[in-house]
Structures are given as structure tokens and as C-alpha cells.
């Protein structure tokens, strides 16, 4: 019988190093707790436990990290960090977090930058816990950025083949000569954008344009704007702030969902890359089109009575928030017309650009789907014609096109199965949900959007779902965030067999 050749010990050794580094971000809620006179014990205990486990695992002997080990490490890391994120919430034990399932749901939602929450009463929780939620999402945004460029791109996952063509970079893992240098560059860029967002939001508070914007709020929302995440320490989300803040956050979400390879090129003065990017133009067109549709629907709706600026602002904000998978809310769109809500629902399947902090199917894949479908229509009309699909002026090979179609199909299958299971589990547990609630909750968690419709709307909570349903959504968030393939690959018998 063939023995597994997956070097599990090497994967665990890397996981140990990751867990050790988690002590650094955990220092943020410790500092917040001290400043606000709260107990730092839950976070100090988490630091101690994480360091102990991480140190033990890091002492394992590492032999190699090839494709199989990378898949295993990615899956383990996302799950382990979610558990670590949940520990201080459960240890604090306030409100809904007295339940370990709720704490795990919030932890997974945080690290996957989903933004779906079980919190009902924000005032009941400490400032340290509220800030930890924000930090966790910021880590998730950085993690997926590094994952997409330094790990999954080497495994032909997350549209890396397409990113190389579209961004005119021969190897997306080599913005600099080495992967380590590339990672440092991305971290620096991510930090700079976060600092810039915090400075702008803080300035709006200082100059009196947004008097309700405190330094705490500015930092908290900067963390989750650039990470396209969606947690907020306010029950009203970004709706708690002035229009100026909402417009600023809209811009930050657009930036966070833009390919960081192109942002890096822009910083270097290579503006032509951004202008010539087909994906970027498609991305902006989706945002503009969705906003225009919502403006029209809200204008004719009797349920919305607002001025022109307010209507345009909420339409633009919610379109950007949903398409970029951020999940902030500027208003309770649960009260909008059915047509307007369906526009937002469709937006859940789009996503931002490849190579960004966003999730969902992503615009780069949709560009290829649209181009290849249009090619097929023309070939059907003229069977003898040869019409290759081009992206960034280069031909996209047919294997890549098939991969894009396969990924899109598998993602939709996961969404459909998740919807059916949520409806069935709600009936079983005596907590029935409507079909649209189930559709939106499955899409929101699997595509890492955050808010859904109905009870889990922008000003609602997922706490009312059955415990088993919340565990299912934890699984959906995990699988969706790591781009499906690492999980499916590990389920195949050949993954564990000899090479």
C-alpha cells in the first residue's frame, strides 16, 4: 500500500511560525484594553497559548514545502487563525460570545474578511474586543493578498495565469527579485494605504466634517476598508457617520479591491498599466453600472424618499460595498424595493480584481467568461473563423479558459448546495428561513460578503440562525476564502498517495 508523501510535519512547522507571529497583532487589543481600563487577560492568555503551540510546532523538522504541502498549509493556517481569533472573544464571554459556536463564527468571519457578525449589542462589548475584530479582518486582508501573490499564484490558483497577462508582469510573485522581498513590498504598500485611510478619516473628525469620527473609529474603519472586510464597531456601520465619511470609505473600498500589482505600478509612476488594464476598466464599469441601476430604482421607489445626493451616495456606497465584498452599510438596504435588493444580490457574485484583498469570483474571471462566450457566439455564426480570446493584447490559452469556467461552475455549485442545506437545516432546527434569506446568506458567507437580507441584513445579525447552520456557514467562509481548490485537492485520494 502506497504511503502518503505529503510532508505534514513541514506544513505544521510553517503553521507554528505563523502562530508565533500572531502574538504581534494580539498586542493591539492588549494596548486598547489598558488605555480604556479594561481587562487584557483574555488577550494575554491567547498570546501565551498561541506562542506555546506555535513554538512547539515550529520545532518540528521541516524537509520541504512543495505544492501539496502548500495546499495543506494554506488550509490549516486559515482554520487555525480563525480559532485563535475566536479564543479571546470566548474568554471574555460577553453577550453572544458566551457560545463557542458564535465566537468561532465571528473569528472565521473576521479572518476571511467576510464581515458577517453575530453581535447584537455593540455597547455590551469592550473596546478591546471591538478593535480585535477589526485587527483580525485587517490580518485577513493582508493574508489573502500574500496568499494570492506568493502561494496560490505558484499553484496556478486564483487566476494567477491571467494576472500575469493582465498586469504585464511575467511572474506575479516577482514584483522584486525574490518572493520574500515581494511580500515585504506588499506589506509596506498595505500599511501605507491603511495609514492613509486612517489619516483621512481622522482628519475629517478633527476639522469638524465628521464630529462623530473618533481616533478609535478612524483606525477601526481604516483597518476594514482597505481589507475590504466590513466589520465596524458601530451598530449602524458606516451609516453612523457623515456623508463625507461615506464618500471617503467608498473610495477606500475601491482601492482595496484593486489589483495591488497595478497599485504598485501606479506608485512607481507607470500609470499606463492602470489605464490599459481591461480588468480595471471592466471593474469600474460594473461599479458605475450597478450604481446607475440603483439610482434609477431608488428614485422611482416609493419606499425611498431622499434627495439626489443622498440617493446617489447610498447607491454608490452599497454597490461598491457589495461588489468589492466589503459589506459595510451606509443605510438599511433591507427596506429597499425587491428590484434594488436583487441588484445587490447579483453584485455578490462579482468581486473585485484579482490580486486584491477581495473575494467572490472576481472581475478577471468574468472578463474571460464574457470574452470567451462572445467568441463562441461568433464562431457559431462563422464556424470557419479563428477567434482567440485576448487579454492585455495576449492570447489566453484554452486550458486557462477551461479552468476559469470550471472554477466559476464549482463556486456556483457550492453556493447552491449551501443554500439548500441552510433551508433544510433551518426547518430541522425549528428556525425556518425564507428562500431569499437562505440564498443571500449562502452567497454572503461563501463569497465573503458579510451582510445578507432578512434577519442577517446590514443592521441585522446571524446570531438567530441555528448552531448547525452557523457551523455550515463557518465552513462556507473557510472554503470560499481560500479559493476552493486547496480544499477540493485535499479531498482527492491522489493528494495523499505517492508522487
N, C-alpha and C positions, 0 to 999 in steps of 0.2 A: 504494500500500500504506500502510495506516494505521501511523503510528509510535506507539510507546509514550508514554503521557502520565504514567507513573509517574516521579516525580522521585527517581530513585535517588540522586543526589548529596545531596539533602536528607536521605534516610534514612541515608546513610553519614556525613553531618555529625553527626547526632544520635548515631549509633553511636560516633563519635570522642569525643564528650563523655562518653559512658558509660564508654568505655575509660580515659579520663583519670582519672575518679573511682575506678577500681579500684585506683589506687595507694594510696588511703587504707586499705582493708581489708587490702591486702598488707603494710601496716606491722605488723599484728598478728603474723604468723609471724616477721617480722624481729625484733621485740622478744622473742618467745619464744625464738628461736634464740640471741640474745645472752644472755638470762637463763640458759639451760641450757648455754651454752658450745658451741653447735652452729654450723655454718656458715650464715650468712644469704645466701650467694652465690646460690643458686637463686631466692630471692625478690627480691633486688636486681636480678638480671638480668631477671626477669619484669617488675618495676616499670619498668626502663629501656625494655624493648621495648614494653610496653603504653603508656607515655607517648609514645614515639616514634610508634607507629602511631596512637594516639588523637589526638595533636596534628596529625599530617598530615591525618587525615580531618576533624578539626574545622575546618580551614582551608578546606574546600570551601564553595562558596557555597550557602546554603540559601534556597530560594524558598518552599516551602510544606510543610506536613505535614497532609495530609488523610487520608481513610480508607485509601486504597491505600498511601500512604507509611507510615502507622501499622502496617498489617499487615506490611509488609516490614521495618520497624524492629524490631518485636517478634520476628520470626523470626530476623533477623540477630543481634540482641542476645543472645538465649538461646544460640545456637550459638557466638558469639564468646566469651562469658564462660566457657562450658564449656571452650573451647580454652585460654583464659588460665588457668583453674583447673588444667588438666592440665599446663601447662608446668613449674611448679616441681617437680611430682611426677616428671616425666620427667627433669628436670635433676638431681634428687637421685639418681635411678636406683637406689634401693634395692629389693631383692626384686622383686616383681611389676611395679613401675613402671619396670623396665628396658625393658618393652614399651610402645611409644607407644599401642597399642590399649588396654591396661589403664589407662594414665594418662588417656586420653580417656574411657573408660568411667567411671572414678571422678570425673573432672571434670564430666561430664554428669549423673551420679547426684547429685553434690553440688549443682550449681546448680538442678537440677529438684526438689530436696528429696526425691529418691527413697530414698536410703539403701541402695541395693544396692551391695555392695562386692566388690572382687576381692582385698582384703587377706587374707593367710593368717596371717602372723606379725606381730602388732602391735608386739611388742618390737623388731623389726628396724628400725622406722621412727623417725625423730626426733620429738621433741615438737613441733617447729615444723610438721612435715608433718601430724601428727595434729591440731594446732589449726587448720591451714589448711583441712582437711576440714570442721571444724565451722563455721568462719567462712564458708566457701563456701555451706554449707547455710543459714546464717542470712541471708546475702545473697539466696539464692533465695527464702526465705520472705517477706522484705521486698519483693523484686522482684515476686513474684506478687500480693502484696497491693496494691501500687501499680498493677500491671498491670490487675487486676480492677476497681479503682475509678476509675482515671484514664485508662485507654486502652481496654480491651475493653468497658467499660460504654458508652462513647461509640459503639462499633461494634456494639452490641446483641449482644455475646458474653458468655459466662459467666453467663447468667441475669440480666443487669442489669435487664431489664424487670421480672422477678419480684422482684428485690431492692428496687426502688423501692416496689412494692406491699407486700411483706412487712415491710420496715423502716419503713414510713410516712415515707419520705424522698422528696420529689418528684424529686430528682436525686441519685443516689448519688455523683456526682462533686462535689457541692457541700455537703459537711458544713459548709463555710465558704464565703464568697462566691466564692472562686477555687480552681481546681484546684491551684495551687502551694501555697496555704495548707492545702488538704485534705491534700496529700502531706506537708507538714511535720507536720501534726497526727497523721497515721497513723504517721510515723516516730517521733515523740515517744512515742506510745502503745506502739508495738512495742518501743522502747528501754526504756520503763518496765516493761513486762511481763517482758522479758528480764532486766533488773536485779533485779526482784523474785524471779524464779525462781532466779537465781544466789545471791541473798542467802539465800533459804530453804535451798537445798541446802548452801551454805557453812556456815550456822548449824547444820544437822544434823550436819555434820562437827565443828564446834567444840565443841558440847555433848556429843559422845560417842555420839549416837544412831547415827551412821554414821561410825565412825572411819576407814573406808577412803575416805571422800569428801574429797579434797584440794581446794584452791582451783582448781587446774587442772581437775579433774574437774567441779567445780561450774559453772565458767564454760562448759566444753565442753558439758555436758549442758543448760545453760540455753539456749545458742545453738540447739540442735537440738530442744528440747522445744517452745518457743514457735513455732518454724518448722515444727513437725510434720514433721520431716525424718528423723531416725533414725540418723545416723552417731554412733558412740561411739568414744572412744579405747581402750575396753576390749573385749577379745575376747568377754567374756561379756555385753556390752551393759549394760543396767541390772540384769541379774541378778547383776552383780558387787557390788551394794550391798545394804544392809539393807532390810527391808520398809518402813521409814519413808520411805526414798528412793523406793521403787517407788510407794508411795501418792502421794507428792508429785508425782512425774513424771506419774502418771496424771491428776492434776488439771491440770497444766500443759498436757498434750496436749489435754484437753477445752477449755481456754481458747483455745489456739492455733487450734483448729478451729471456734471460734465466730465468727459474723459480727462483724467489727470495727466496723461501724456500730452494732450493738446494744451492743457493749462500750463504745463512746464514749458512747452514750445512758445506759448504766448509770453511767459515771463522772460524768456530769452530773446524776445523781440521778433520771433518768427510768426507774425500774425497771419501769413498766408495759409498756414496749416489749418487754422480755425476757419478761415473763410472758405477754403476749398474742401472742407470735410463734408461729405454727403450726409453722414450720420448726424452731424451737428445741425445742418440745415433741416433735416427731417425732424429732429428733436424739437427745434424751435417751431417748426410748422405744426407739430402735434400740440404744443403748448398754446400757440396762437389760435389754432382751430378749436380746441376744446374750450378756451376762454370765450371765443366769439359765440359758440353754440350756447354756452351757459348764460352769457349776457342776453342773448335773444330769448331764451326760455324763461329766465328770471324776469325779464321786462314784461312779458305777456302773462306771467303768472299772477293770479290774484292772491297767492299766499305770501308774496314778497312785495312790500311797499317801501321802496328806498330810492334815494337819489341816484343820479348817473354814476358819480364817483364811487359810492358805496357798492352799487351793483357790479361795476367793473372790478373793483378791488376784491370783493368776495369771490367773483367768478375766476379771476386770475389766480388768487391765492389758493383756492381749493383745487383748481385744475393742476397747478404746479405741485401742490402738496400730494395729490393722489398719484399723478403720473411719475413723479420722482420717488415715490414710495416713502415719502417723509411721514405723512399722516398728521401734521398739525391741523388745527381748525381755527378759522377766523370767525366762524358762526356755526350755528347748529343746522347743518345741511340736511338733517333728518326731517326738517319741516319743509323742505323744498318739494317741488312737484315731482311726480313719478318720472317724467321725462328727464328732468335735471339730474335726479339721482341715478338714472340709468346711464347718463353720460359719464358721471363719476365712476360708476361701476365698470364700464368699459375701459376707463383710464387705468384701472388697477392692473390690466394685462399688458400695459405698455412698458413702463420702467424707463429709467434714464439711460445714459450712454454706457457702453461697455468701458471698463477701466475706471469706473467711478465708484462711489460708496453706495450706489443704489442697488435695488434688486429687481424682481419681476423678470419678464422675458428679455427686456432691453431693446432699445431702438435699433441697434446694429443688426440684430437678428431680424427685426421687422423690415428693415431696408432690404435685406437679402430675400426675405419671403415675398415682398411686393415686387421686386425686380425679377425674381425667377418666375413668379406667377404671370407677370406681364410678358416675359419671354415665352412662356409656354403657350399663352394665348396667340401670340404672333406666329409661333411655329405651327400651331394647329391650323391657322389660316393659310400659312405658306410652308407646307411640310419640307420642302427642299432647302429652306433658308437655314443658315447657321447663325445663331444669335447668342453669343456667350454673355453671361452675367458679369458686369464690370462694377468694380467698387474702387474709388480713388484712381480710376484710369486703368487698373489692372484687372485681369480676368480672375474671377472666383472659381476655383476648381469644383467639379461636380461632387466630389466627396464632401467638401465643406458644406455645400448646399444641402446635401442629404443629411449631414449632421445637424444643421440648423433646423430643418424640417422635423427631424427625429426629436430634438430637444423640445421644440415647441409642442409637438404632439404629446410627448411624455408629460410635460408640465400641465397641459390641459387635462390629461387623464388623471393625474394626481389631484387636481382641483375638483374634477367631477366626483371621483371616489371619495374625497374628503367631504364634499357636500352631502352625498348620500349617507355617509357614516354619521355626520353631525345630526341630520334629521332623524335617523334611526335611533341614535343614542339618546337624543332628546325625548323621543317617545318612550324608550325603555326606562329612562330615569324619572319619568313623570314631569319633565321640564320641556314640553314641546316648543319648537320654534317654527316660524314660517319658512316657506321655501326661500324667499328672498333673504331672510336673515341668515339662513344656512349658506346660501350662495355667496353672500358678501363676507361672512365670517371665514369661510374656507378660502376664498380668494385673498382676503386681507391677511390672514395668517400665513398661508403658503407663499404668497408673493411679498410678504413682509411689508404690508402697507400700514397697518395699525387700526384705525377706526373702520367700522363696517356700517351697517344700517340697523335700525330697530334698537334693541336693547344694548347693542355694542356700538352705537353711533358715536359721533365725535364728542358728545358730552355724556356718554353712557359708559358702561364698563362690561368686561367679560366675566365678572365675578358671578353673575347669575346663571352661567352655563353649568351643566353637571360636571362633577370632578373628572369623570372619564372623558367627557368632551374636551375639557381643558387639557388633559394629558394628550389627547389626539392632536389638538392644536399646537401643543409643545413640539410634537413630532413633525407636524407640517412646517412649523417655523424653522426647525433644525434642517430638515431636508431641503427646503426652499432656499435657505441662506447659503448653503454650500453647493448650490448649483446641481443638485440631484445626483449627478454622475458618481461622486465618491461613494454615496450610499448604495446605489444600484450595483456598482462594480464589486463592492464587498459582499453583496448577496449572491454573486455567481460562484459556483464551485471552483472554477478555474483560478479565481483570485487566490485561493488558499492552497492550490496544488503546486507541484514543482514547476519551474520555469521551462 
